[in-house]
Amino acid sequence: MEDLPEALLAEIVLRITRTSDLNSLSLVSKRLYIIDSSQRSAIRFGCDSFPAREALASLCSRFPNLSKVEIDYAGWTSGHGNQLDNKDLLVISSQCPSLTELTLSFCSDINDSGLRYLAYCKKLILP
C-alpha cells in the first residue's frame, strides 16, 4: 500500500460512504487516517458523544473540512451527560470554516445568544 499514489488512495476513500467503514479504514494506517481526516465533510453528533464538549472539539480538529454538522439530541436524558451548549457553537464556528449546513435538533441548552456565534460561519446557508 505504501507504493500507491496519494491520489489513488484519496479516490478509494471517497468511494466509501458508510461512516463505520471510514472509521475502520482510518485505523489501518496513518496515511489513510490523514486522507480520511482531510476528506470527511460531514459528521453526526448526539447522545452517544460523551463528554460532549471534548468530543466535539476533537471531531472538529480532526476533520478540518467539515461542511455539514448534524447535532441531534432526540431521546436524550440526563444520564447521557451534558448536551452541547452555546459555547460549543463558538467551537463549531471557529473550527469549521467550510461549514455550509448545520442541523440542531432537540438541543435544549442552545438558545439565541449561542446562535450569534454562527455569524462567523461565512459559508453557512440559511434555509
The first five atom37 places (N, CA, C, CB, O) and aatype in JSON, in Angstrom:
{
  "aatype": [12, 6, 3, 10, 14, 6, 0, 10, 10, 0, 6, 9, 19, 10, 1, 9, 16, 1, 16, 15, 3, 10, 2, 15, 10, 15, 10, 19, 15, 11, 1, 10, 18, 9, 9, 3, 15, 15, 5, 1, 15, 0, 9, 1, 13, 7, 4, 3, 15, 13, 14, 0, 1, 6, 0, 10, 0, 15, 10, 4, 15, 1, 13, 14, 2, 10, 15, 11, 19, 6, 9, 3, 18, 0, 7, 17, 16, 15, 7, 8, 7, 2, 5, 10, 3, 2, 11, 3, 10, 10, 19, 9, 15, 15, 5, 4, 14, 15, 10, 16, 6, 10, 16, 10, 15, 13, 4, 15, 3, 9, 2, 3, 15, 7, 10, 1, 18, 10, 0, 18, 4, 11, 11, 10, 9, 10, 14],
  "atom_mask": [
    [1, 1, 1, 1, 1],
    [1, 1, 1, 1, 1],
    [1, 1, 1, 1, 1],
    [1, 1, 1, 1, 1],
    [1, 1, 1, 1, 1],
    [1, 1, 1, 1, 1],
    [1, 1, 1, 1, 1],
    [1, 1, 1, 1, 1],
    [1, 1, 1, 1, 1],
    [1, 1, 1, 1, 1],
    [1, 1, 1, 1, 1],
    [1, 1, 1, 1, 1],
    [1, 1, 1, 1, 1],
    [1, 1, 1, 1, 1],
    [1, 1, 1, 1, 1],
    [1, 1, 1, 1, 1],
    [1, 1, 1, 1, 1],
    [1, 1, 1, 1, 1],
    [1, 1, 1, 1, 1],
    [1, 1, 1, 1, 1],
    [1, 1, 1, 1, 1],
    [1, 1, 1, 1, 1],
    [1, 1, 1, 1, 1],
    [1, 1, 1, 1, 1],
    [1, 1, 1, 1, 1],
    [1, 1, 1, 1, 1],
    [1, 1, 1, 1, 1],
    [1, 1, 1, 1, 1],
    [1, 1, 1, 1, 1],
    [1, 1, 1, 1, 1],
    [1, 1, 1, 1, 1],
    [1, 1, 1, 1, 1],
    [1, 1, 1, 1, 1],
    [1, 1, 1, 1, 1],
    [1, 1, 1, 1, 1],
    [1, 1, 1, 1, 1],
    [1, 1, 1, 1, 1],
    [1, 1, 1, 1, 1],
    [1, 1, 1, 1, 1],
    [1, 1, 1, 1, 1],
    [1, 1, 1, 1, 1],
    [1, 1, 1, 1, 1],
    [1, 1, 1, 1, 1],
    [1, 1, 1, 1, 1],
    [1, 1, 1, 1, 1],
    [1, 1, 1, 0, 1],
    [1, 1, 1, 1, 1],
    [1, 1, 1, 1, 1],
    [1, 1, 1, 1, 1],
    [1, 1, 1, 1, 1],
    [1, 1, 1, 1, 1],
    [1, 1, 1, 1, 1],
    [1, 1, 1, 1, 1],
    [1, 1, 1, 1, 1],
    [1, 1, 1, 1, 1],
    [1, 1, 1, 1, 1],
    [1, 1, 1, 1, 1],
    [1, 1, 1, 1, 1],
    [1, 1, 1, 1, 1],
    [1, 1, 1, 1, 1],
    [1, 1, 1, 1, 1],
    [1, 1, 1, 1, 1],
    [1, 1, 1, 1, 1],
    [1, 1, 1, 1, 1],
    [1, 1, 1, 1, 1],
    [1, 1, 1, 1, 1],
    [1, 1, 1, 1, 1],
    [1, 1, 1, 1, 1],
    [1, 1, 1, 1, 1],
    [1, 1, 1, 1, 1],
    [1, 1, 1, 1, 1],
    [1, 1, 1, 1, 1],
    [1, 1, 1, 1, 1],
    [1, 1, 1, 1, 1],
    [1, 1, 1, 0, 1],
    [1, 1, 1, 1, 1],
    [1, 1, 1, 1, 1],
    [1, 1, 1, 1, 1],
    [1, 1, 1, 0, 1],
    [1, 1, 1, 1, 1],
    [1, 1, 1, 0, 1],
    [1, 1, 1, 1, 1],
    [1, 1, 1, 1, 1],
    [1, 1, 1, 1, 1],
    [1, 1, 1, 1, 1],
    [1, 1, 1, 1, 1],
    [1, 1, 1, 1, 1],
    [1, 1, 1, 1, 1],
    [1, 1, 1, 1, 1],
    [1, 1, 1, 1, 1],
    [1, 1, 1, 1, 1],
    [1, 1, 1, 1, 1],
    [1, 1, 1, 1, 1],
    [1, 1, 1, 1, 1],
    [1, 1, 1, 1, 1],
    [1, 1, 1, 1, 1],
    [1, 1, 1, 1, 1],
    [1, 1, 1, 1, 1],
    [1, 1, 1, 1, 1],
    [1, 1, 1, 1, 1],
    [1, 1, 1, 1, 1],
    [1, 1, 1, 1, 1],
    [1, 1, 1, 1, 1],
    [1, 1, 1, 1, 1],
    [1, 1, 1, 1, 1],
    [1, 1, 1, 1, 1],
    [1, 1, 1, 1, 1],
    [1, 1, 1, 1, 1],
    [1, 1, 1, 1, 1],
    [1, 1, 1, 1, 1],
    [1, 1, 1, 1, 1],
    [1, 1, 1, 1, 1],
    [1, 1, 1, 1, 1],
    [1, 1, 1, 0, 1],
    [1, 1, 1, 1, 1],
    [1, 1, 1, 1, 1],
    [1, 1, 1, 1, 1],
    [1, 1, 1, 1, 1],
    [1, 1, 1, 1, 1],
    [1, 1, 1, 1, 1],
    [1, 1, 1, 1, 1],
    [1, 1, 1, 1, 1],
    [1, 1, 1, 1, 1],
    [1, 1, 1, 1, 1],
    [1, 1, 1, 1, 1],
    [1, 1, 1, 1, 1],
    [1, 1, 1, 1, 1]
  ],
  "atom_positions": [
    [[0.81, -1.18, 0.0], [0.0, 0.0, 0.0], [0.86, 1.26, 0.0], [-0.93, -0.01, 1.19], [0.42, 2.31, -0.46]],
    [[2.06, 1.15, 0.51], [2.96, 2.29, 0.55], [3.31, 2.79, -0.85], [4.24, 1.93, 1.3], [3.67, 3.95, -1.03]],
    [[3.19, 1.89, -1.86], [3.54, 2.26, -3.23], [2.4, 2.95, -3.98], [3.97, 1.04, -3.99], [2.62, 3.52, -5.05]],
    [[1.2, 2.9, -3.43], [0.06, 3.51, -4.12], [0.14, 5.04, -4.04], [-1.27, 3.02, -3.5], [0.45, 5.6, -2.99]],
    [[-0.15, 5.7, -5.15], [-0.12, 7.16, -5.14], [-1.21, 7.73, -4.21], [-0.31, 7.71, -6.57], [-2.27, 7.13, -4.03]],
    [[-0.92, 8.88, -3.65], [-1.85, 9.56, -2.73], [-3.21, 9.8, -3.39], [-1.25, 10.89, -2.26], [-4.25, 9.62, -2.75]],
    [[-3.19, 10.2, -4.66], [-4.44, 10.5, -5.37], [-5.31, 9.25, -5.5], [-4.13, 11.06, -6.76], [-6.53, 9.35, -5.4]],
    [[-4.71, 8.1, -5.71], [-5.47, 6.86, -5.82], [-6.09, 6.49, -4.47], [-4.56, 5.71, -6.32], [-7.26, 6.11, -4.41]],
    [[-5.33, 6.6, -3.4], [-5.87, 6.32, -2.08], [-7.01, 7.28, -1.74], [-4.76, 6.42, -1.02], [-8.02, 6.88, -1.16]],
    [[-6.84, 8.54, -2.1], [-7.89, 9.53, -1.85], [-9.16, 9.17, -2.6], [-7.41, 10.94, -2.26], [-10.27, 9.33, -2.08]],
    [[-9.01, 8.69, -3.83], [-10.18, 8.29, -4.62], [-10.87, 7.07, -3.99], [-9.76, 7.97, -6.07], [-12.1, 7.0, -3.98]],
    [[-10.1, 6.15, -3.49], [-10.67, 4.97, -2.82], [-11.46, 5.4, -1.59], [-9.55, 3.96, -2.43], [-12.58, 4.93, -1.37]],
    [[-10.89, 6.28, -0.79], [-11.56, 6.75, 0.42], [-12.85, 7.49, 0.07], [-10.63, 7.67, 1.24], [-13.85, 7.35, 0.77]],
    [[-12.84, 8.26, -1.0], [-14.04, 8.99, -1.42], [-15.2, 8.06, -1.76], [-13.72, 9.86, -2.62], [-16.36, 8.45, -1.61]],
    [[-14.9, 6.87, -2.21], [-15.95, 5.92, -2.63], [-16.57, 5.16, -1.45], [-15.37, 4.93, -3.62], [-17.56, 4.46, -1.63]],
    [[-16.0, 5.3, -0.29], [-16.55, 4.65, 0.9], [-17.57, 5.59, 1.53], [-15.41, 4.27, 1.93], [-17.24, 6.72, 1.88]],
    [[-18.79, 5.12, 1.67], [-19.87, 6.0, 2.11], [-20.31, 5.76, 3.55], [-21.04, 5.85, 1.21], [-20.83, 6.68, 4.19]],
    [[-20.13, 4.58, 4.07], [-20.57, 4.29, 5.45], [-19.56, 4.82, 6.45], [-20.77, 2.78, 5.65], [-18.36, 4.57, 6.34]],
    [[-20.06, 5.57, 7.41], [-19.19, 6.16, 8.44], [-18.42, 5.09, 9.2], [-20.02, 6.99, 9.41], [-17.24, 5.28, 9.48]],
    [[-19.07, 4.0, 9.52], [-18.38, 2.94, 10.27], [-17.21, 2.37, 9.46], [-19.36, 1.82, 10.65], [-16.17, 2.03, 10.02]],
    [[-17.39, 2.26, 8.15], [-16.3, 1.77, 7.29], [-15.16, 2.78, 7.24], [-16.82, 1.48, 5.87], [-13.99, 2.4, 7.27]],
    [[-15.49, 4.05, 7.15], [-14.45, 5.09, 7.16], [-13.69, 5.09, 8.48], [-15.07, 6.49, 6.91], [-12.46, 5.22, 8.51]],
    [[-14.42, 4.93, 9.57], [-13.76, 4.88, 10.88], [-12.81, 3.69, 10.97], [-14.82, 4.79, 12.01], [-11.7, 3.82, 11.49]],
    [[-13.23, 2.55, 10.45], [-12.37, 1.37, 10.46], [-11.16, 1.56, 9.56], [-13.15, 0.13, 10.03], [-10.04, 1.2, 9.91]],
    [[-11.4, 2.13, 8.39], [-10.31, 2.35, 7.44], [-9.24, 3.28, 8.02], [-10.85, 2.94, 6.15], [-8.05, 3.07, 7.79]],
    [[-9.66, 4.28, 8.75], [-8.69, 5.23, 9.29], [-7.8, 4.61, 10.35], [-9.42, 6.43, 9.87], [-6.78, 5.18, 10.73]],
    [[-8.17, 3.43, 10.84], [-7.34, 2.72, 11.81], [-6.27, 1.86, 11.16], [-8.2, 1.86, 12.7], [-5.37, 1.37, 11.84]],
    [[-6.36, 1.66, 9.85], [-5.45, 0.76, 9.14], [-4.04, 1.34, 9.07], [-5.97, 0.48, 7.74], [-3.07, 0.63, 9.31]],
    [[-3.94, 2.61, 8.75], [-2.61, 3.22, 8.63], [-2.7, 4.72, 8.87], [-1.99, 2.93, 7.25], [-3.76, 5.32, 8.74]],
    [[-1.59, 5.3, 9.21], [-1.52, 6.75, 9.43], [-1.87, 7.5, 8.14], [-0.1, 7.16, 9.91], [-2.53, 8.53, 8.18]],
    [[-1.45, 6.97, 7.03], [-1.72, 7.59, 5.73], [-3.22, 7.66, 5.43], [-1.0, 6.83, 4.62], [-3.72, 8.69, 4.99]],
    [[-3.93, 6.55, 5.67], [-5.37, 6.52, 5.45], [-6.1, 7.4, 6.47], [-5.89, 5.08, 5.54], [-7.12, 8.01, 6.15]],
    [[-5.58, 7.47, 7.68], [-6.15, 8.34, 8.71], [-6.09, 9.8, 8.25], [-5.39, 8.16, 10.05], [-7.07, 10.53, 8.38]],
    [[-4.96, 10.2, 7.72], [-4.77, 11.58, 7.27], [-5.67, 11.88, 6.07], [-3.3, 11.84, 6.89], [-6.28, 12.95, 6.0]],
    [[-5.76, 10.94, 5.14], [-6.62, 11.14, 3.97], [-8.09, 11.25, 4.39], [-6.44, 9.97, 2.95], [-8.8, 12.15, 3.94]],
    [[-8.52, 10.34, 5.26], [-9.9, 10.39, 5.74], [-10.17, 11.71, 6.46], [-10.19, 9.2, 6.68], [-11.21, 12.33, 6.26]],
    [[-9.24, 12.13, 7.29], [-9.41, 13.37, 8.04], [-9.56, 14.58, 7.12], [-8.24, 13.59, 8.97], [-10.35, 15.48, 7.4]],
    [[-8.81, 14.6, 6.05], [-8.86, 15.75, 5.16], [-10.09, 15.73, 4.25], [-7.6, 15.81, 4.31], [-10.52, 16.78, 3.77]],
    [[-10.67, 14.55, 4.01], [-11.8, 14.44, 3.09], [-13.17, 14.39, 3.76], [-11.63, 13.23, 2.25], [-14.17, 14.68, 3.12]],
    [[-13.22, 14.04, 5.01], [-14.53, 13.9, 5.68], [-15.19, 15.26, 5.75], [-14.38, 13.28, 7.11], [-14.62, 16.21, 6.27]],
    [[-16.4, 15.34, 5.22], [-17.09, 16.63, 5.14], [-18.33, 16.71, 6.02], [-17.47, 16.91, 3.72], [-18.92, 17.78, 6.15]],
    [[-18.73, 15.61, 6.64], [-19.95, 15.62, 7.44], [-19.8, 14.75, 8.67], [-21.15, 15.16, 6.61], [-19.16, 13.7, 8.63]],
    [[-20.39, 15.2, 9.77], [-20.44, 14.4, 10.99], [-21.82, 14.52, 11.61], [-19.34, 14.84, 12.0], [-22.53, 15.51, 11.42]],
    [[-22.19, 13.48, 12.37], [-23.42, 13.48, 13.18], [-22.98, 13.38, 14.62], [-24.4, 12.29, 12.78], [-22.02, 12.68, 14.95]],
    [[-23.68, 14.09, 15.47], [-23.29, 14.2, 16.87], [-24.54, 14.14, 17.72], [-22.49, 15.51, 17.13], [-25.56, 14.72, 17.35]],
    [[-24.48, 13.45, 18.87], [-25.67, 13.39, 19.7], [-25.44, 12.73, 21.03], [0.0, 0.0, 0.0], [-24.37, 12.86, 21.63]],
    [[-26.45, 12.02, 21.48], [-26.47, 11.44, 22.82], [-25.29, 10.51, 23.11], [-27.75, 10.68, 23.01], [-24.85, 10.41, 24.25]],
    [[-24.79, 9.86, 22.1], [-23.71, 8.89, 22.32], [-22.33, 9.53, 22.38], [-23.73, 7.86, 21.24], [-21.34, 8.82, 22.55]],
    [[-22.25, 10.84, 22.25], [-20.97, 11.55, 22.28], [-20.77, 12.15, 23.67], [-20.91, 12.67, 21.19], [-21.37, 13.16, 24.02]],
    [[-19.94, 11.5, 24.45], [-19.74, 11.93, 25.84], [-18.28, 11.85, 26.2], [-20.58, 11.07, 26.8], [-17.64, 10.85, 25.86]],
    [[-17.71, 12.82, 26.85], [-18.28, 14.12, 27.18], [-18.43, 14.99, 25.93], [-17.41, 14.83, 28.22], [-17.55, 15.04, 25.08]],
    [[-19.53, 15.66, 25.85], [-19.93, 16.36, 24.63], [-18.91, 17.4, 24.16], [-21.26, 17.02, 24.84], [-18.51, 17.38, 23.0]],
    [[-18.51, 18.3, 25.03], [-17.61, 19.39, 24.63], [-16.28, 18.85, 24.1], [-17.36, 20.33, 25.81], [-15.8, 19.3, 23.06]],
    [[-15.7, 17.92, 24.81], [-14.42, 17.36, 24.4], [-14.54, 16.58, 23.09], [-13.87, 16.45, 25.49], [-13.67, 16.66, 22.22]],
    [[-15.63, 15.83, 22.96], [-15.85, 15.06, 21.73], [-16.01, 15.98, 20.53], [-17.08, 14.16, 21.87], [-15.46, 15.71, 19.46]],
    [[-16.77, 17.06, 20.69], [-16.97, 17.99, 19.59], [-15.66, 18.66, 19.19], [-18.0, 19.05, 19.97], [-15.35, 18.74, 18.0]],
    [[-14.89, 19.13, 20.15], [-13.62, 19.78, 19.86], [-12.67, 18.82, 19.14], [-12.97, 20.29, 21.15], [-11.97, 19.21, 18.2]],
    [[-12.66, 17.57, 19.57], [-11.81, 16.57, 18.95], [-12.22, 16.32, 17.5], [-11.86, 15.27, 19.75], [-11.37, 16.25, 16.61]],
    [[-13.53, 16.17, 17.26], [-14.01, 15.91, 15.9], [-13.75, 17.1, 14.97], [-15.52, 15.6, 15.92], [-13.34, 16.92, 13.82]],
    [[-13.98, 18.3, 15.47], [-13.77, 19.49, 14.64], [-12.29, 19.68, 14.3], [-14.31, 20.74, 15.36], [-11.97, 20.15, 13.2]],
    [[-11.41, 19.33, 15.21], [-9.98, 19.48, 14.89], [-9.49, 18.33, 14.0], [-9.15, 19.53, 16.18], [-8.59, 18.54, 13.18]],
    [[-10.05, 17.15, 14.14], [-9.65, 16.02, 13.3], [-10.13, 16.18, 11.87], [-10.18, 14.72, 13.88], [-9.43, 15.8, 10.93]],
    [[-11.32, 16.75, 11.68], [-11.91, 16.9, 10.36], [-12.02, 18.4, 10.01], [-13.32, 16.22, 10.3], [-13.08, 19.0, 10.21]],
    [[-10.96, 18.99, 9.51], [-10.94, 20.44, 9.28], [-11.8, 20.92, 8.11], [-9.54, 20.89, 9.05], [-12.03, 22.12, 7.98]],
    [[-12.27, 20.01, 7.27], [-13.04, 20.41, 6.09], [-14.52, 20.09, 6.2], [-12.49, 19.73, 4.86], [-15.19, 19.84, 5.2]],
    [[-15.03, 20.11, 7.41], [-16.44, 19.81, 7.61], [-17.31, 20.89, 6.97], [-16.77, 19.68, 9.11], [-17.11, 22.08, 7.18]],
    [[-18.27, 20.43, 6.18], [-19.24, 21.37, 5.6], [-20.64, 21.12, 6.17], [-19.26, 21.24, 4.07], [-21.51, 21.97, 6.07]],
    [[-20.84, 19.95, 6.77], [-22.14, 19.61, 7.33], [-21.98, 19.0, 8.72], [-22.89, 18.63, 6.4], [-21.26, 18.02, 8.91]],
    [[-22.66, 19.61, 9.69], [-22.64, 19.1, 11.05], [-24.09, 18.93, 11.5], [-21.85, 20.05, 12.02], [-24.88, 19.87, 11.42]],
    [[-24.42, 17.74, 11.96], [-25.77, 17.46, 12.46], [-25.68, 17.11, 13.93], [-26.44, 16.32, 11.65], [-24.99, 16.16, 14.31]],
    [[-26.37, 17.87, 14.75], [-26.41, 17.63, 16.19], [-27.84, 17.28, 16.55], [-25.9, 18.87, 17.0], [-28.75, 18.08, 16.37]],
    [[-28.03, 16.06, 17.06], [-29.38, 15.58, 17.35], [-29.41, 14.95, 18.74], [-29.85, 14.56, 16.28], [-28.75, 13.94, 18.99]],
    [[-30.17, 15.55, 19.62], [-30.31, 15.03, 20.98], [-31.69, 14.41, 21.22], [-30.07, 16.15, 21.99], [-32.16, 14.4, 22.35]],
    [[-32.32, 13.89, 20.19], [-33.6, 13.19, 20.37], [-33.36, 12.0, 21.29], [-34.19, 12.73, 18.99], [-32.43, 11.23, 21.08]],
    [[-34.2, 11.84, 22.28], [-34.07, 10.73, 23.21], [-33.07, 10.97, 24.33], [0.0, 0.0, 0.0], [-32.79, 10.07, 25.12]],
    [[-32.54, 12.18, 24.41], [-31.55, 12.49, 25.44], [-32.17, 12.48, 26.83], [-30.9, 13.85, 25.17], [-33.29, 12.95, 27.01]],
    [[-31.44, 11.94, 27.8], [-31.81, 12.03, 29.21], [-30.6, 12.51, 29.98], [-32.32, 10.65, 29.77], [-29.49, 12.49, 29.45]],
    [[-30.79, 12.93, 31.2], [-29.66, 13.44, 31.99], [-28.58, 12.38, 32.2], [-30.16, 13.95, 33.34], [-27.42, 12.72, 32.45]],
    [[-28.95, 11.12, 32.08], [-27.97, 10.04, 32.2], [-26.96, 10.02, 31.06], [0.0, 0.0, 0.0], [-25.91, 9.39, 31.17]],
    [[-27.27, 10.71, 29.97], [-26.35, 10.79, 28.85], [-25.26, 11.83, 29.06], [-27.12, 11.1, 27.58], [-24.37, 11.96, 28.22]],
    [[-25.3, 12.56, 30.16], [-24.33, 13.63, 30.4], [-24.86, 14.95, 29.88], [0.0, 0.0, 0.0], [-26.04, 15.07, 29.56]],
    [[-23.99, 15.93, 29.8], [-24.4, 17.26, 29.34], [-24.55, 17.32, 27.84], [-23.4, 18.3, 29.79], [-23.83, 16.65, 27.1]],
    [[-25.5, 18.13, 27.4], [-25.63, 18.42, 25.98], [-24.65, 19.52, 25.6], [-27.09, 18.84, 25.62], [-24.05, 20.16, 26.47]],
    [[-24.49, 19.72, 24.31], [-23.74, 20.87, 23.84], [-24.52, 22.12, 24.23], [-23.5, 20.8, 22.31], [-25.74, 22.09, 24.35]],
    [[-23.79, 23.23, 24.43], [-24.46, 24.47, 24.79], [-23.97, 25.61, 23.91], [-24.22, 24.8, 26.27], [-23.3, 25.38, 22.9]],
    [[-24.29, 26.82, 24.28], [-23.96, 28.0, 23.47], [-22.46, 28.11, 23.18], [-24.43, 29.26, 24.18], [-22.08, 28.44, 22.06]],
    [[-21.63, 27.83, 24.16], [-20.18, 27.93, 23.99], [-19.67, 26.96, 22.91], [-19.46, 27.66, 25.31], [-18.68, 27.24, 22.24]],
    [[-20.35, 25.86, 22.77], [-19.93, 24.86, 21.78], [-20.2, 25.33, 20.35], [-20.64, 23.54, 22.03], [-19.53, 24.9, 19.42]],
    [[-21.17, 26.21, 20.18], [-21.38, 26.79, 18.85], [-20.21, 27.68, 18.47], [-22.7, 27.61, 18.82], [-19.9, 27.83, 17.29]],
    [[-19.55, 28.28, 19.46], [-18.34, 29.05, 19.18], [-17.23, 28.12, 18.68], [-17.87, 29.82, 20.44], [-16.49, 28.48, 17.77]],
    [[-17.13, 26.94, 19.26], [-16.14, 25.95, 18.81], [-16.41, 25.58, 17.35], [-16.19, 24.67, 19.71], [-15.49, 25.55, 16.53]],
    [[-17.67, 25.31, 17.04], [-18.03, 24.95, 15.67], [-17.7, 26.08, 14.71], [-19.52, 24.59, 15.57], [-17.1, 25.86, 13.66]],
    [[-18.09, 27.3, 15.07], [-17.88, 28.42, 14.15], [-16.4, 28.75, 13.97], [-18.61, 29.65, 14.65], [-16.0, 29.23, 12.9]],
    [[-15.58, 28.51, 14.98], [-14.16, 28.84, 14.85], [-13.35, 27.7, 14.22], [-13.58, 29.18, 16.21], [-12.32, 27.96, 13.61]],
    [[-13.79, 26.46, 14.36], [-13.02, 25.33, 13.85], [-13.57, 24.73, 12.56], [-12.94, 24.27, 14.88], [-12.96, 23.82, 12.0]],
    [[-14.7, 25.21, 12.09], [-15.3, 24.66, 10.88], [-15.55, 25.79, 9.86], [-16.63, 23.93, 11.2], [-16.69, 26.16, 9.63]],
    [[-14.48, 26.32, 9.27], [-14.63, 27.45, 8.36], [-15.38, 27.12, 7.07], [-13.28, 27.99, 8.0], [-15.87, 28.03, 6.4]],
    [[-15.49, 25.84, 6.73], [-16.18, 25.44, 5.5], [-17.63, 25.07, 5.73], [-15.46, 24.27, 4.86], [-18.3, 24.58, 4.82]],
    [[-18.14, 25.29, 6.94], [-19.49, 24.87, 7.29], [-20.53, 25.57, 6.43], [-19.76, 25.15, 8.76], [-20.6, 26.8, 6.38]],
    [[-21.34, 24.76, 5.75], [-22.44, 25.3, 4.94], [-23.79, 24.86, 5.48], [-22.29, 24.86, 3.49], [-24.81, 25.5, 5.18]],
    [[-23.82, 23.78, 6.26], [-25.09, 23.24, 6.76], [-24.94, 22.8, 8.2], [-25.57, 22.06, 5.87], [-24.05, 22.02, 8.54]],
    [[-25.83, 23.29, 9.05], [-25.83, 22.93, 10.46], [-27.26, 22.59, 10.87], [-25.26, 24.09, 11.34], [-28.18, 23.38, 10.67]],
    [[-27.43, 21.39, 11.43], [-28.74, 20.95, 11.91], [-28.67, 20.82, 13.42], [-29.17, 19.61, 11.24], [-27.81, 20.11, 13.94]],
    [[-29.57, 21.5, 14.12], [-29.66, 21.42, 15.58], [-31.03, 20.87, 15.92], [-29.42, 22.83, 16.24], [-32.04, 21.54, 15.72]],
    [[-31.08, 19.65, 16.45], [-32.35, 19.02, 16.81], [-32.36, 18.66, 18.29], [-32.6, 17.76, 15.95], [-31.44, 18.01, 18.79]],
    [[-33.4, 19.09, 18.98], [-33.58, 18.8, 20.39], [-32.4, 19.28, 21.25], [-33.78, 17.31, 20.58], [-32.05, 18.63, 22.24]],
    [[-31.8, 20.37, 20.88], [-30.67, 20.95, 21.62], [-31.2, 21.95, 22.63], [-29.64, 21.64, 20.64], [-31.28, 23.14, 22.34]],
    [[-31.58, 21.48, 23.81], [-32.25, 22.32, 24.8], [-31.31, 23.32, 25.48], [-32.9, 21.47, 25.83], [-31.79, 24.26, 26.1]],
    [[-30.01, 23.13, 25.37], [-29.06, 24.04, 26.03], [-28.51, 25.1, 25.08], [-27.92, 23.25, 26.63], [-27.57, 25.82, 25.43]],
    [[-29.07, 25.2, 23.89], [-28.65, 26.22, 22.91], [-29.81, 27.18, 22.73], [-28.22, 25.57, 21.54], [-30.95, 26.76, 22.51]],
    [[-29.5, 28.49, 22.82], [-30.54, 29.5, 22.65], [-30.04, 30.6, 21.71], [-30.96, 30.09, 24.02], [-28.99, 30.47, 21.08]],
    [[-30.79, 31.68, 21.64], [-30.46, 32.77, 20.71], [-29.07, 33.36, 20.95], [-31.5, 33.87, 20.83], [-28.39, 33.74, 20.0]],
    [[-28.66, 33.44, 22.21], [-27.34, 34.03, 22.46], [-26.22, 33.15, 21.89], [-27.12, 34.23, 23.97], [-25.18, 33.67, 21.49]],
    [[-26.43, 31.85, 21.84], [-25.43, 30.96, 21.25], [-25.45, 31.01, 19.73], [0.0, 0.0, 0.0], [-24.42, 30.86, 19.07]],
    [[-26.63, 31.21, 19.19], [-26.76, 31.25, 17.73], [-26.0, 32.42, 17.11], [-28.21, 31.32, 17.34], [-25.67, 32.38, 15.93]],
    [[-25.73, 33.46, 17.88], [-24.99, 34.6, 17.34], [-23.57, 34.22, 16.91], [-24.93, 35.73, 18.38], [-22.98, 34.86, 16.04]],
    [[-23.03, 33.18, 17.53], [-21.69, 32.72, 17.13], [-21.66, 32.23, 15.68], [-21.21, 31.61, 18.06], [-20.61, 32.23, 15.04]],
    [[-22.79, 31.81, 15.19], [-22.85, 31.29, 13.83], [-22.64, 32.39, 12.79], [-24.19, 30.62, 13.58], [-22.45, 32.09, 11.61]],
    [[-22.66, 33.63, 13.2], [-22.37, 34.73, 12.28], [-20.95, 34.63, 11.73], [-22.56, 36.09, 12.98], [-20.67, 35.16, 10.66]],
    [[-20.07, 33.94, 12.44], [-18.69, 33.75, 11.98], [-18.59, 32.7, 10.87], [-17.82, 33.35, 13.15], [-17.56, 32.61, 10.21]],
    [[-19.63, 31.94, 10.68], [-19.66, 30.92, 9.62], [-20.11, 31.58, 8.32], [-20.61, 29.72, 9.99], [-21.29, 31.58, 8.0]],
    [[-19.18, 32.14, 7.6], [-19.49, 32.94, 6.43], [-20.12, 32.14, 5.3], [-18.26, 33.6, 5.94], [-20.81, 32.7, 4.45]],
    [[-19.89, 30.82, 5.27], [-20.43, 29.99, 4.19], [-21.74, 29.3, 4.57], [-19.41, 28.94, 3.79], [-22.33, 28.59, 3.76]],
    [[-22.19, 29.51, 5.8], [-23.4, 28.85, 6.27], [-24.61, 29.34, 5.48], [-23.61, 29.1, 7.78], [-24.83, 30.54, 5.33]],
    [[-25.37, 28.38, 4.97], [-26.55, 28.67, 4.15], [-27.78, 28.57, 5.03], [-26.65, 27.7, 2.93], [-28.02, 27.55, 5.67]],
    [[-28.56, 29.63, 5.07], [-29.79, 29.63, 5.85], [-30.94, 29.14, 4.98], [-30.1, 31.04, 6.41], [-31.06, 29.53, 3.82]],
    [[-31.8, 28.25, 5.55], [-32.92, 27.72, 4.76], [-33.99, 28.77, 4.51], [-33.55, 26.53, 5.46], [-34.99, 28.49, 3.86]]
  ]
}
